[in-house]
Amino acid sequence: MEEFWKNLAALLKVKTIVTMVVIGVFAALALGGAFQPDTVMTAVTMVLAFYFGTQSGK
């Protein structure tokens, strides 16, 4: 159970929150048809690459 709380605390780090917010906003705008997904796909890809790149470094 202690490991569960430890993993939950790790998820609440700032970079994780920022990544999830960026993905959520991108998905909401894309599904709502507010823009063409190509326009911000580069930014979302960079955020995801940074997030998973730093995760694999641990």
C-alpha positions in Angstrom: 0.0 0.0 0.0 2.9 2.3 0.7 4.2 1.8 -2.8 0.8 2.9 -4.2 1.0 6.2 -2.3 4.5 6.7 -3.4 3.5 6.2 -7.1 0.5 8.5 -6.7 2.8 11.2 -5.3 5.1 10.8 -8.2 2.2 11.4 -10.6 1.4 14.7 -9.0 4.6 16.3 -10.0 4.4 19.6 -12.0 5.6 18.2 -15.3 3.0 15.4 -15.2 0.2 17.9 -14.5 1.4 20.1 -17.3 1.6 17.2 -19.7 -1.9 16.0 -18.8 -3.3 19.5 -19.2 -1.7 20.0 -22.6 -3.0 16.6 -23.8 -6.5 17.3 -22.4 -6.7 20.8 -24.0 -5.4 19.4 -27.3 -8.0 16.6 -27.3 -10.9 18.8 -26.3 -10.1 21.4 -29.0 -9.5 18.7 -31.7 -12.8 16.9 -30.8 -14.7 20.2 -30.8 -13.3 21.1 -34.2 -11.9 24.4 -32.9 -8.7 24.0 -35.0 -6.9 21.7 -37.3 -4.9 19.1 -35.3 -1.8 19.7 -37.5 -1.4 23.2 -36.1 -0.5 22.2 -32.5 0.6 18.6 -33.0 4.2 19.7 -33.0 3.9 21.4 -29.6 2.0 18.4 -28.1 4.6 16.0 -29.5 7.4 18.0 -27.9 5.7 18.0 -24.5 5.2 14.3 -24.7 8.7 13.6 -25.8 10.1 15.7 -22.9 7.8 13.9 -20.4 8.6 10.4 -21.5 12.3 11.2 -22.2 12.7 12.4 -18.6 10.8 9.4 -17.3 13.0 6.9 -19.1 16.1 8.7 -17.7 15.2 7.6 -14.2 
